[in-house]
Amino acid sequence: MHISKVEIYNFRSHKSIIVELSTTNILVGQNNSGKTAFLEAISYALNTKNGTPSEDDFYANKENFNPKTSYPIKVILEFRESKDERFSGT
């Protein structure tokens, strides 16, 4: 089973991003482009990172940002499995 699609909303540098994944993927980008934020959003969604997101984890595009009135952070993961990985039931 692998993650086939990641949707991230309002998390750090990602206001809205949808990424289709294959079984093997490589993240490439300049410094401060959101690679680590992408991986940490997945980690939060899988509950492998201790704690909950802090107010610094909210996407902020204005100087007067208030996390209490901002849009919620959403991370949606879609999983796929190959025919070989499926439970046969027999």
N, CA, C and O of each residue as an XYZ file, in Angstrom:
360
protein
N       0.855     -1.170      0.000
C       0.000      0.000      0.000
C       0.901      1.234      0.000
O       1.939      1.258      0.662
N       0.496      2.239     -0.739
C       1.265      3.482     -0.765
C       0.305      4.682     -0.841
O      -0.859      4.554     -1.219
N       0.834      5.827     -0.473
C       0.065      7.071     -0.584
C       0.065      7.461     -2.050
O       1.129      7.636     -2.644
N      -1.103      7.597     -2.636
C      -1.195      7.916     -4.061
C      -1.549      9.384     -4.324
O      -1.325      9.897     -5.421
N      -2.098     10.047     -3.319
C      -2.495     11.451     -3.506
C      -2.422     12.163     -2.166
O      -2.825     11.617     -1.138
N      -1.905     13.386     -2.185
C      -1.807     14.212     -0.983
C      -2.467     15.557     -1.279
O      -2.149     16.215     -2.269
N      -3.377     15.947     -0.415
C      -3.988     17.274     -0.492
C      -3.662     18.001      0.807
O      -3.922     17.491      1.897
N      -3.092     19.191      0.682
C      -2.720     19.983      1.859
C      -3.353     21.363      1.719
O      -3.231     22.015      0.682
N      -4.026     21.792      2.775
C      -4.663     23.112      2.783
C      -4.257     23.862      4.047
O      -4.402     23.357      5.161
N      -3.750     25.068      3.855
C      -3.454     26.008      4.946
C      -2.403     25.499      5.932
O      -2.517     25.724      7.137
N      -1.395     24.821      5.424
C      -0.311     24.326      6.276
C       1.001     24.954      5.835
O       1.492     24.697      4.736
N       1.556     25.777      6.704
C       2.833     26.468      6.485
C       2.845     27.178      5.140
O       2.045     28.088      4.923
N       3.734     26.785      4.229
C       3.846     27.489      2.946
C       2.825     27.013      1.910
O       2.785     27.531      0.795
N       2.011     26.038      2.273
C       1.049     25.457      1.329
C      -0.363     25.951      1.623
O      -1.005     25.506      2.574
N      -0.833     26.871      0.795
C      -2.213     27.337      0.943
C      -3.167     26.266      0.422
O      -4.159     25.935      1.071
N      -2.859     25.735     -0.747
C      -3.677     24.693     -1.352
C      -2.817     23.947     -2.351
O      -2.361     24.522     -3.340
N      -2.593     22.661     -2.095
C      -1.753     21.875     -2.995
C      -2.313     20.460     -3.080
O      -2.703     19.868     -2.074
N      -2.344     19.934     -4.294
C      -2.758     18.554     -4.538
C      -1.652     17.905     -5.362
O      -1.287     18.401     -6.428
N      -1.123     16.790     -4.857
C      -0.019     16.106     -5.523
C      -0.379     14.636     -5.708
O      -0.726     13.945     -4.750
N      -0.293     14.170     -6.944
C      -0.468     12.751     -7.257
C       0.899     12.089     -7.121
O       1.894     12.598     -7.637
N       0.946     10.959     -6.431
C       2.203     10.261     -6.192
C       2.182      8.878     -6.837
O       1.122      8.305     -7.087
N       3.380      8.361     -7.098
C       3.511      6.981     -7.551
C       4.135      6.181     -6.409
O       4.200      6.668     -5.280
N       4.584      4.985     -6.683
C       5.175      4.179     -5.611
C       6.541      4.686     -5.193
O       6.960      4.458     -4.058
N       7.245      5.368     -6.085
C       8.546      5.969     -5.773
C       8.502      7.441     -6.187
O       8.097      7.763     -7.304
N       8.923      8.341     -5.275
C       8.846      9.782     -5.535
C      10.088     10.472     -5.011
O      10.727      9.997     -4.073
N      10.425     11.596     -5.622
C      11.562     12.410     -5.199
C      11.081     13.848     -5.059
O      10.439     14.384     -5.963
N      11.392     14.471     -3.926
C      11.070     15.886     -3.726
C      12.310     16.707     -4.059
O      13.379     16.507     -3.483
N      12.150     17.620     -4.984
C      13.249     18.488     -5.390
C      12.737     19.920     -5.373
O      11.639     20.203     -5.850
N      13.543     20.822     -4.817
C      13.154     22.224     -4.806
C      14.189     23.070     -4.099
O      15.054     22.556     -3.389
N      14.095     24.357     -4.298
C      15.012     25.287     -3.652
C      14.758     25.298     -2.148
O      13.731     24.820     -1.666
N      15.721     25.857     -1.425
C      15.532     26.035      0.013
C      14.281     26.865      0.270
O      13.972     27.795     -0.475
N      13.569     26.514      1.334
C      12.374     27.246      1.752
C      11.240     27.189      0.715
O      10.449     28.126      0.607
N      11.167     26.097     -0.039
C      10.100     25.970     -1.038
C       8.948     25.083     -0.571
O       7.944     24.961     -1.273
N       9.079     24.453      0.618
C       7.976     23.691      1.183
C       8.158     22.184      1.194
O       7.205     21.461      1.484
N       9.350     21.687      0.888
C       9.580     20.238      0.886
C       9.375     19.626      2.269
O       8.666     18.630      2.410
N       9.987     20.212      3.277
C       9.851     19.698      4.646
C       8.412     19.864      5.137
O       7.885     18.975      5.806
N       7.778     20.973      4.820
C       6.384     21.187      5.218
C       5.484     20.124      4.603
O       4.549     19.651      5.249
N       5.758     19.749      3.372
C       4.993     18.703      2.701
C       5.097     17.386      3.470
O       4.090     16.729      3.733
N       6.323     17.009      3.825
C       6.541     15.759      4.557
C       5.970     15.815      5.974
O       5.418     14.826      6.455
N       6.095     16.957      6.644
C       5.564     17.073      8.003
C       4.034     17.077      8.012
O       3.430     16.592      8.969
N       3.405     17.604      6.983
C       1.945     17.541      6.886
C       1.500     16.081      6.802
O       0.529     15.685      7.447
N       2.212     15.284      6.005
C       1.906     13.855      5.920
C       2.127     13.198      7.271
O       1.326     12.365      7.695
N       3.193     13.563      7.943
C       3.494     12.997      9.254
C       2.384     13.317     10.260
O       1.986     12.449     11.036
N       1.887     14.548     10.253
C       0.770     14.908     11.137
C      -0.474     14.078     10.797
O      -1.164     13.587     11.690
N      -0.746     13.930      9.509
C      -1.945     13.189      9.101
C      -1.864     11.721      9.511
O      -2.874     11.110      9.862
N      -0.674     11.167      9.466
C      -0.483      9.775      9.867
C      -0.294      9.639     11.366
O      -0.178      8.530     11.889
N      -0.264     10.778     12.057
C      -0.076     10.832     13.508
C       1.258     10.221     13.937
O       1.355      9.613     15.004
N       2.281     10.385     13.105
C       3.610      9.896     13.475
C       4.440     10.991     14.119
O       5.481     10.713     14.715
N       3.991     12.230     14.004
C       4.690     13.346     14.638
C       3.957     13.649     15.939
O       2.739     13.826     15.943
N       4.687     13.707     17.026
C       4.067     13.955     18.331
C       3.433     15.333     18.389
O       3.949     16.292     17.815
N       2.319     15.422     19.080
C       1.658     16.708     19.273
C       0.712     17.059     18.148
O       0.400     16.236     17.287
N       0.266     18.287     18.176
C      -0.630     18.806     17.156
C       0.027     20.028     16.533
O       0.951     20.593     17.117
N      -0.430     20.444     15.366
C       0.158     21.634     14.754
C       0.033     22.862     15.659
O      -0.963     23.023     16.365
N       1.039     23.712     15.631
C       1.026     24.946     16.418
C       0.509     26.096     15.551
O       0.236     25.914     14.364
N       0.378     27.263     16.147
C      -0.111     28.409     15.359
C       0.872     28.785     14.260
O       0.472     29.403     13.273
N       2.142     28.433     14.400
C       3.125     28.694     13.343
C       2.931     27.770     12.146
O       3.490     28.023     11.079
N       2.158     26.713     12.303
C       1.926     25.771     11.206
C       0.813     26.225     10.263
O       0.668     25.659      9.179
N       0.029     27.227     10.643
C      -1.035     27.725      9.785
C      -0.458     28.565      8.655
O       0.509     29.303      8.848
N      -1.054     28.449      7.483
C      -0.674     29.285      6.357
C      -1.052     30.727      6.689
O      -2.202     31.010      7.025
N      -0.084     31.633      6.594
C      -0.334     33.044      6.913
C       0.128     33.899      5.750
O       1.302     33.875      5.381
N      -0.786     34.649      5.177
C      -0.418     35.501      4.051
C      -0.566     36.991      4.352
O      -0.390     37.815      3.454
N      -0.883     37.350      5.584
C      -1.041     38.757      5.946
C      -0.313     39.031      7.251
O      -0.074     38.119      8.043
N       0.034     40.274      7.466
C       0.736     40.667      8.690
C      -0.145     40.521      9.928
O       0.363     40.219     11.008
N      -1.440     40.727      9.793
C      -2.346     40.666     10.945
C      -2.997     39.286     11.062
O      -4.176     39.182     11.401
N      -2.249     38.254     10.787
C      -2.741     36.878     10.813
C      -3.175     36.465     12.213
O      -2.483     36.741     13.193
N      -4.312     35.807     12.300
C      -4.816     35.289     13.569
C      -5.234     33.830     13.356
O      -6.230     33.576     12.679
N      -4.485     32.854     13.928
C      -4.823     31.447     13.687
C      -6.195     31.046     14.212
O      -6.764     30.052     13.761
N      -6.732     31.808     15.157
C      -8.051     31.473     15.706
C      -9.180     31.760     14.722
O     -10.260     31.179     14.830
N      -8.936     32.655     13.760
C      -9.964     32.990     12.783
C      -9.583     32.565     11.370
O     -10.290     32.894     10.418
N      -8.483     31.843     11.219
C      -8.037     31.432      9.892
C      -8.744     30.153      9.451
O      -9.449     29.513     10.231
N      -8.544     29.803      8.208
C      -9.076     28.534      7.708
C      -8.360     27.389      8.402
O      -7.197     27.535      8.780
N      -9.021     26.256      8.580
C      -8.389     25.126      9.268
C      -7.313     24.469      8.400
O      -7.332     24.562      7.172
N      -6.397     23.819      9.064
C      -5.405     23.001      8.369
C      -6.094     21.692      8.006
O      -6.739     21.060      8.843
N      -5.946     21.291      6.727
C      -6.494     20.000      6.299
C      -5.419     19.259      5.524
O      -4.769     19.822      4.643
N      -5.240     17.994      5.861
C      -4.340     17.118      5.120
C      -5.126     15.861      4.799
O      -5.580     15.152      5.696
N      -5.280     15.594      3.515
C      -6.052     14.444      3.062
C      -5.108     13.516      2.305
O      -4.441     13.931      1.357
N      -5.060     12.265      2.731
C      -4.210     11.267      2.089
C      -5.084     10.212      1.421
O      -6.065      9.742      1.996
N      -4.711      9.854      0.209
C      -5.385      8.773     -0.500
C      -4.394      7.626     -0.647
O      -3.246      7.844     -1.033
N      -4.825      6.420     -0.343
C      -3.954      5.253     -0.402
C      -4.391      4.328     -1.537
O      -5.572      4.239     -1.874
N      -3.398      3.642     -2.117
C      -3.662      2.636     -3.151
C      -2.853      1.398     -2.828
O      -1.824      1.462     -2.154
N      -3.330      0.289     -3.313
C      -2.579     -0.947     -3.174
C      -2.604     -1.683     -4.500
O      -3.560     -1.580     -5.269
N      -1.532     -2.430     -4.754
C      -1.484     -3.206     -5.985
C      -2.297     -4.481     -5.806
O      -2.691     -4.819     -4.690
N      -2.545     -5.182     -6.896
C      -3.287     -6.438     -6.807
C      -2.537     -7.437     -5.932
O      -3.164     -8.223     -5.222
N      -1.222     -7.419     -5.970
C      -0.412     -8.328     -5.157
C      -0.540     -8.030     -3.667
O      -0.360     -8.926     -2.842
N      -0.848     -6.789     -3.312
C      -0.938     -6.387     -1.902
C      -2.340     -6.597     -1.325
O      -2.519     -6.529     -0.109
N      -3.303     -6.844     -2.153
C      -4.686     -6.967     -1.682
C      -4.889     -8.254     -0.910
O      -4.287     -9.289     -1.198
N      -5.751     -8.151      0.070
C      -6.123     -9.307      0.877
C      -7.010    -10.209      0.034
O      -8.042     -9.774     -0.477
N      -6.612    -11.443     -0.106
C      -7.346    -12.349     -1.001
C      -8.626    -12.859     -0.378
O      -9.577    -13.158     -1.101
N      -8.685    -12.968      0.947
C      -9.875    -13.458      1.606
C     -10.027    -14.953      1.564
O     -11.028    -15.487      2.042
N      -9.046    -15.647      0.998
C      -9.111    -17.106      0.963
C      -7.950    -17.722      1.685
O      -7.846    -18.947      1.755
